[in-house]
Amino acid sequence: MDFEISEELKLIRETARDFVKRGLLPLERDLLDSEHATLSKEIMGELNKKAKEVGFWGLRIPEEFGGLGTSILCLCLVEEELAKTIIPFNFGDVTPLLFHCNEEQKRKYLDPVIEGTKQYSLALLEPENPRPESLKTTASKENGYYVIEGQKLVMQAIDIGDFVITFAVTDPEKPPREGVTCFLVDRETPGLITTGGAEKIGRQFQLIEPIVLSFNRCKMLADNILGEINHAFYLGAKWLPSRRIVRAARCVGVAKRLLEVCSEYAQTWEIFGRTISGQTRVQRILADMAIDIHAARLMVYQAACMADKGEDVRREAARVKVFATEMVNRAADQTVQLHGGPAYTKGRSVERLCRNAIAANFSEEALEIQRTIITRDILRGISLY
C-alpha cells in the first residue's frame, strides 16, 4: 500500500492551507465578537470570490454538473485544512440530492446554488421524531397539486435560504422508505412558516438551534418533485459513502487544530514557575490526541484511495465516520481536561472548536446506523480486511 501523497496533491493542500491562514483565520476574531454563527453576506461573498480566483470553487461537485470533479483524496486534504478554522466556509459545496434535478430544475435551483447566488436548506427530520423512516409530514394529491402538511426541522442554518429540500410521505401504504417523495419548496410558498434559529452549539451551521418549518397546506406542482415519486431515500445514495469519508477528514482537521492549541497552551502555562508540558498527565493527553489523529487520518486516506479506485467503500466509510466522529469528541474532552474552565470561556476560538467537535457527535443514532452497516458484514462472514 502506497501512503505517499503526490506532489500535485501536496501543492493543492498547501494552497488550501495558505487560504485558511491568510483568508479565514484572521476573520475568527470578527466571528467571535459578532456572537453569530456566520459572517456577513458581504464578507462571505468576498471569500467566495477569492476561492474562485485560486481555482477551488466547486471542488466537491462532479464535472457533469459544472464542478471540478476532484478525487476524494484531494477533497479530504482540502477539507482537513478548512476544518482547522471556526469560520463556516466551503468551496461551493452542494448536496448530492440536487444532482437529480431535471433540466428545468437545474436551471432554477442547481446552477444558481453552484454559482453561489442561491442558498438552500434540507428538511428531513421532524420535531420529536428523530427517525427518518417514520415521517409524519404528508403530501396528499388534491386537484392537481401535492398539498404538504406537517412540521420539519432545518438543522444547518440560521436562515432556510431560497428554497427547502423537503421529504414528505406521498404513499402511506408503502413501506417507510418507499413511500416518501422529495420536493423543492421555495421559501415564499404560501403556508410555509419558519420559527427558531437561535445560536446554540456545534460545527458551522450546527451552532444554532433547529429552525422549525410549519407546512400549512403548501401546494406543490409535480414540477417541484425532485427525482421520482416515492423514491426520496434513493436520491444521492451513490455519493453518500464518499461524503462520509470527507466528513471524517473534517473531524481530523478539527482535532489537529485542538492539538495545536493544547500544545501551545502546555508550553506557555506555568505552575510554580514551570510550564505544565513537563507533567505526566499533560504529556499523556497530548500523546493520546496525536495517536488518535494519526489513526483517523490513515483510515480517512485509505478509504479515500479506495473510493478513487472505484471500489465499494460503504463499509470503510461507515468505519471511518464512526471512528473519526468519536475521535474528535475525545479530542474536545481532552482539551477541556488540559485547559480546565478556560476552554469553555465564551469568545475564544478554543471554545468554539470544542463546540464544533461536540456537534460532530450530534446524532448518536447516525453513528449506530454506521455500526449496523459494519455489523451486517461481520455477521455475513465477510472479511473486514
C-alpha positions as CSV (number, residue, x, y, z in Angstrom):
1,M,0.0,0.0,0.0
2,D,1.4,3.4,-1.0
3,F,0.9,6.1,1.6
4,E,2.7,8.7,-0.3
5,I,0.8,11.8,-1.4
6,S,1.6,13.0,-4.9
7,E,3.4,16.3,-5.4
8,E,0.3,17.7,-7.1
9,L,-1.9,16.9,-4.1
10,K,0.7,18.3,-1.8
11,L,0.6,21.6,-3.7
12,I,-3.2,21.7,-3.5
13,R,-3.1,21.0,0.2
14,E,-0.5,23.9,0.7
15,T,-2.8,26.2,-1.3
16,A,-5.7,25.3,0.9
17,R,-3.6,25.8,4.0
18,D,-2.5,29.2,2.8
19,F,-6.1,30.2,2.0
20,V,-7.1,29.3,5.6
21,K,-4.1,31.0,7.1
22,R,-4.5,34.2,5.1
23,G,-8.2,34.4,4.4
24,L,-10.0,32.6,7.2
25,L,-8.0,32.6,10.4
26,P,-7.8,36.4,10.6
27,L,-11.6,36.6,10.5
28,E,-12.1,34.4,13.6
29,R,-12.0,37.4,15.9
30,D,-14.7,39.1,14.0
31,L,-16.9,36.0,14.1
32,L,-16.4,35.6,17.9
33,D,-17.1,39.3,18.6
34,S,-20.3,39.2,16.5
35,E,-21.7,36.3,18.5
36,H,-23.3,34.9,15.4
37,A,-23.0,31.6,13.6
38,T,-21.7,33.1,10.4
39,L,-20.2,36.2,8.9
40,S,-22.0,38.8,6.9
41,K,-23.1,38.2,3.3
42,E,-20.6,40.8,2.1
43,I,-17.6,39.0,3.7
44,M,-18.8,35.6,2.6
45,G,-19.2,37.0,-0.9
46,E,-15.6,38.2,-0.9
47,L,-14.4,34.8,0.4
48,N,-16.3,33.1,-2.4
49,K,-14.6,35.4,-4.9
50,K,-11.2,34.6,-3.6
51,A,-12.0,30.8,-3.7
52,K,-12.9,31.1,-7.4
53,E,-9.6,33.1,-8.0
54,V,-7.5,30.3,-6.6
55,G,-9.5,27.7,-8.6
56,F,-11.1,25.9,-5.7
57,W,-14.7,26.7,-6.3
58,G,-16.8,23.6,-7.0
59,L,-14.2,21.1,-5.7
60,R,-16.8,18.7,-4.4
61,I,-19.1,18.9,-7.4
62,P,-18.8,16.3,-10.2
63,E,-17.7,17.6,-13.6
64,E,-21.0,16.7,-15.3
65,F,-22.7,19.3,-13.0
66,G,-20.3,22.1,-13.6
67,G,-17.8,21.4,-10.8
68,L,-14.1,20.4,-10.8
69,G,-14.8,16.7,-10.0
70,T,-11.6,16.3,-8.0
71,S,-10.6,13.0,-6.3
72,I,-11.9,12.0,-2.9
73,L,-8.4,12.1,-1.5
74,C,-7.9,15.6,-2.8
75,L,-11.2,16.7,-1.2
76,C,-10.1,15.1,2.1
77,L,-6.8,17.0,2.1
78,V,-8.6,20.3,1.4
79,E,-11.4,19.8,3.9
80,E,-8.9,18.8,6.5
81,E,-7.4,22.2,6.2
82,L,-10.7,24.1,6.1
83,A,-11.8,22.4,9.3
84,K,-9.0,23.9,11.2
85,T,-10.8,27.2,11.4
86,I,-14.1,28.1,13.1
87,I,-15.1,30.1,10.0
88,P,-18.1,28.3,8.4
89,F,-16.8,28.2,4.8
90,N,-16.7,25.7,2.0
91,F,-15.6,25.8,-1.7
92,G,-19.1,25.8,-3.2
93,D,-20.4,22.5,-1.8
94,V,-23.8,21.2,-2.9
95,T,-25.9,18.3,-1.5
96,P,-25.8,15.3,-3.9
97,L,-29.6,15.3,-3.7
98,L,-29.6,18.2,-6.2
99,F,-27.7,16.2,-8.7
100,H,-31.1,14.5,-9.5
101,C,-32.6,17.8,-10.8
102,N,-34.2,17.7,-14.3
103,E,-33.2,20.3,-16.8
104,E,-35.7,22.9,-15.7
105,Q,-34.8,22.3,-12.0
106,K,-31.2,22.5,-12.9
107,R,-31.7,26.0,-14.4
108,K,-33.8,27.2,-11.5
109,Y,-32.1,25.5,-8.5
110,L,-28.9,23.6,-9.1
111,D,-27.0,26.1,-11.3
112,P,-27.7,29.1,-9.0
113,V,-26.5,27.1,-6.0
114,I,-23.3,26.1,-7.7
115,E,-22.7,29.7,-8.7
116,G,-23.3,30.9,-5.2
117,T,-26.3,33.1,-6.0
118,K,-28.9,30.8,-4.2
119,Q,-28.9,29.1,-0.8
120,Y,-30.9,26.1,0.3
121,S,-31.6,24.0,3.4
122,L,-32.6,20.4,4.0
123,A,-35.7,19.4,5.8
124,L,-35.8,15.7,6.6
125,L,-36.1,15.3,10.3
126,E,-39.2,16.3,12.3
127,P,-39.8,17.6,15.8
128,E,-40.0,14.8,18.4
129,N,-39.5,12.3,15.6
130,P,-35.8,11.6,15.1
131,R,-36.2,8.6,12.8
132,P,-36.4,9.4,9.1
133,E,-38.2,6.1,8.5
134,S,-41.3,7.2,10.4
135,L,-42.1,10.6,8.9
136,K,-45.4,12.3,9.8
137,T,-45.3,15.1,7.2
138,T,-47.6,14.2,4.3
139,A,-48.1,15.4,0.7
140,S,-51.5,14.3,-0.5
141,K,-52.7,14.8,-4.0
142,E,-55.6,17.3,-4.4
143,N,-56.9,18.9,-7.6
144,G,-53.6,18.5,-9.5
145,Y,-51.4,19.7,-6.5
146,Y,-49.5,17.9,-3.8
147,V,-50.6,19.5,-0.5
148,I,-47.9,19.3,2.1
149,E,-48.9,19.3,5.8
150,G,-46.7,18.8,8.9
151,Q,-43.6,20.2,10.6
152,K,-39.9,19.8,9.7
153,L,-36.6,20.7,11.2
154,V,-33.8,22.5,9.4
155,M,-30.6,21.6,11.3
156,Q,-27.9,23.6,9.5
157,A,-28.7,27.3,9.1
158,I,-29.8,30.5,10.8
159,D,-31.9,31.0,7.6
160,I,-33.6,28.5,5.3
161,G,-32.2,30.1,2.2
162,D,-34.1,30.5,-1.1
163,F,-35.6,27.0,-1.1
164,V,-36.0,23.9,1.1
165,I,-35.4,20.3,0.1
166,T,-38.4,18.7,1.8
167,F,-39.2,15.0,2.4
168,A,-42.9,14.1,2.7
169,V,-44.9,10.9,2.7
170,T,-46.9,10.5,-0.5
171,D,-47.9,6.9,-0.2
172,P,-48.6,5.8,3.4
173,E,-49.5,2.3,2.2
174,K,-45.9,1.6,1.1
175,P,-43.0,0.6,3.4
176,P,-41.5,3.6,5.3
177,R,-38.6,4.1,2.9
178,E,-40.6,3.5,-0.3
179,G,-43.5,5.9,0.1
180,V,-41.6,9.2,0.6
181,T,-41.1,11.9,-2.1
182,C,-38.7,14.8,-2.2
183,F,-40.0,18.3,-3.0
184,L,-38.2,21.6,-3.8
185,V,-40.2,24.2,-1.9
186,D,-39.5,27.9,-2.5
187,R,-39.3,30.0,0.7
188,E,-42.1,32.3,-0.5
189,T,-44.6,29.4,-0.9
190,P,-47.9,30.3,0.8
191,G,-48.4,28.4,4.0
192,L,-44.7,27.9,4.8
193,I,-43.9,29.4,8.3
194,T,-40.5,29.4,10.0
195,T,-39.5,29.8,13.6
196,G,-36.3,29.3,15.7
197,G,-32.7,29.6,14.6
198,A,-31.0,30.9,17.7
199,E,-27.3,30.1,18.2
200,K,-26.6,27.0,20.2
201,I,-23.7,24.6,19.9
202,G,-21.8,22.9,17.2
203,R,-19.9,22.9,13.9
204,Q,-20.6,25.6,11.3
205,F,-24.3,25.9,10.9
206,Q,-25.0,23.4,13.7
207,L,-24.0,26.2,16.0
208,I,-27.7,27.2,16.1
209,E,-30.8,25.6,17.3
210,P,-33.0,23.9,14.6
211,I,-35.4,26.0,12.6
212,V,-38.9,24.7,12.7
213,L,-40.8,24.7,9.4
214,S,-44.6,24.5,9.5
215,F,-46.3,23.4,6.3
216,N,-49.9,24.6,6.4
217,R,-51.4,23.1,3.2
218,C,-48.5,24.2,1.0
219,K,-49.5,23.4,-2.6
220,M,-46.8,21.9,-4.8
221,L,-46.9,21.1,-8.5
222,A,-45.4,17.8,-9.8
223,D,-42.7,20.0,-11.3
224,N,-41.4,20.5,-7.8
225,I,-40.7,16.8,-7.3
226,L,-37.0,16.0,-7.1
227,G,-36.3,12.7,-8.7
228,E,-39.0,10.1,-8.9
229,I,-42.1,10.0,-6.7
230,N,-41.9,7.7,-3.7
231,H,-38.1,7.4,-4.2
232,A,-36.7,10.1,-1.9
233,F,-34.5,7.9,0.1
234,Y,-32.7,6.6,-3.0
235,L,-31.6,10.1,-4.0
236,G,-27.9,10.8,-3.8
237,A,-27.2,7.3,-2.4
238,K,-24.2,6.6,-4.6
239,W,-22.5,9.8,-3.3
240,L,-23.1,9.2,0.4
241,P,-20.2,6.9,1.2
242,S,-17.6,9.3,-0.2
243,R,-19.3,12.2,1.6
244,R,-18.9,10.3,4.9
245,I,-15.2,9.9,4.2
246,V,-14.8,13.7,3.5
247,R,-16.8,14.5,6.7
248,A,-14.3,12.3,8.6
249,A,-11.5,14.3,7.2
250,R,-13.1,17.4,8.7
251,C,-13.0,15.7,12.1
252,V,-9.3,15.1,11.6
253,G,-8.8,18.8,10.8
254,V,-10.7,20.0,13.9
255,A,-8.7,17.6,16.1
256,K,-5.4,18.7,14.6
257,R,-6.3,22.4,15.5
258,L,-7.2,21.3,19.0
259,L,-3.9,19.5,19.4
260,E,-2.1,22.6,18.2
261,V,-3.9,24.8,20.7
262,C,-3.2,22.3,23.5
263,S,0.4,22.0,22.7
264,E,0.9,25.8,22.7
265,Y,-1.1,26.1,26.0
266,A,1.1,23.3,27.6
267,Q,4.3,25.1,26.7
268,T,3.2,28.6,27.9
269,W,1.0,28.0,31.0
270,E,3.1,27.8,34.2
271,I,2.5,26.4,37.6
272,F,5.1,27.1,40.4
273,G,7.5,28.6,37.8
274,R,7.4,25.6,35.4
275,T,5.3,25.0,32.3
276,I,2.8,22.2,32.5
277,S,4.3,20.5,29.5
278,G,6.5,18.6,31.8
279,Q,3.7,17.0,33.7
280,T,3.0,13.3,33.0
281,R,-0.8,13.9,32.9
282,V,-0.4,16.6,30.2
283,Q,2.1,14.6,28.2
284,R,-0.4,11.7,28.2
285,I,-3.2,13.9,26.9
286,L,-1.1,15.2,24.1
287,A,0.2,11.8,23.1
288,D,-3.2,10.2,23.1
289,M,-4.6,13.0,21.0
290,A,-1.7,12.6,18.5
291,I,-2.2,8.8,18.3
292,D,-6.0,9.2,17.7
293,I,-5.5,11.8,15.0
294,H,-2.9,9.7,13.2
295,A,-5.1,6.6,13.3
296,A,-8.1,8.5,12.0
297,R,-6.1,10.2,9.3
298,L,-4.8,6.9,7.9
299,M,-8.3,5.5,7.9
300,V,-9.5,8.5,6.0
301,Y,-6.8,8.4,3.4
302,Q,-7.1,4.6,2.9
303,A,-10.9,4.9,2.4
304,A,-10.4,7.9,0.1
305,C,-7.9,6.0,-2.1
306,M,-10.3,3.0,-2.3
307,A,-13.1,5.3,-3.4
308,D,-10.9,6.9,-6.1
309,K,-10.2,3.4,-7.4
310,G,-14.0,2.9,-7.9
311,E,-14.2,0.3,-5.1
312,D,-17.3,-0.2,-2.9
313,V,-16.5,1.8,0.2
314,R,-19.8,1.6,2.1
315,R,-18.2,-0.4,4.9
316,E,-15.0,1.7,5.0
317,A,-17.0,4.9,5.0
318,A,-19.1,3.6,8.0
319,R,-16.0,2.6,9.9
320,V,-14.1,5.9,9.4
321,K,-17.2,8.0,10.1
322,V,-17.7,6.3,13.5
323,F,-14.0,6.4,14.5
324,A,-13.3,10.0,13.4
325,T,-16.5,11.3,14.9
326,E,-15.8,9.8,18.3
327,M,-12.1,10.7,18.0
328,V,-12.8,14.4,17.6
329,N,-15.2,14.2,20.5
330,R,-12.4,12.7,22.6
331,A,-10.1,15.5,21.5
332,A,-12.6,18.1,22.7
333,D,-12.8,16.3,26.1
334,Q,-9.0,16.2,26.4
335,T,-8.8,19.9,25.5
336,V,-11.2,20.7,28.3
337,Q,-9.2,18.5,30.7
338,L,-6.0,20.3,29.8
339,H,-7.4,23.8,29.9
340,G,-9.9,23.4,32.7
341,G,-12.6,26.0,32.8
342,P,-11.0,28.5,30.3
343,A,-11.6,26.0,27.4
344,Y,-15.3,27.0,27.6
345,T,-14.8,30.7,28.1
346,K,-17.0,32.4,25.6
347,G,-15.3,34.5,23.0
348,R,-12.3,32.2,22.5
349,S,-11.5,30.1,19.4
350,V,-10.8,27.0,21.5
351,E,-14.3,27.3,23.0
352,R,-15.9,27.3,19.5
353,L,-13.6,24.5,18.4
354,C,-14.8,22.3,21.3
355,R,-18.3,23.1,20.4
356,N,-17.6,22.1,16.8
357,A,-16.2,18.8,18.0
358,I,-19.2,18.0,20.1
359,A,-21.5,18.8,17.2
360,A,-19.7,16.1,15.1
361,N,-21.2,13.7,17.6
362,F,-24.6,15.3,17.5
363,S,-26.6,12.3,16.4
364,E,-25.8,9.0,18.2
365,E,-28.4,7.4,16.0
366,A,-26.5,8.3,12.9
367,L,-23.4,6.5,14.3
368,E,-25.5,3.5,15.2
369,I,-26.6,3.2,11.6
370,Q,-23.0,3.1,10.6
371,R,-22.3,0.4,13.2
372,T,-25.2,-1.6,11.8
373,I,-23.6,-1.5,8.3
374,I,-20.3,-2.8,9.8
375,T,-22.0,-5.5,11.9
376,R,-24.0,-6.7,8.9
377,D,-20.9,-7.7,7.1
378,I,-19.4,-9.3,10.2
379,L,-22.5,-11.5,10.7
380,R,-22.4,-12.4,7.0
381,G,-18.9,-13.7,7.4
382,I,-17.4,-11.1,5.1
383,S,-13.7,-10.3,5.8
384,L,-13.2,-6.8,7.2
385,Y,-9.6,-6.6,5.8
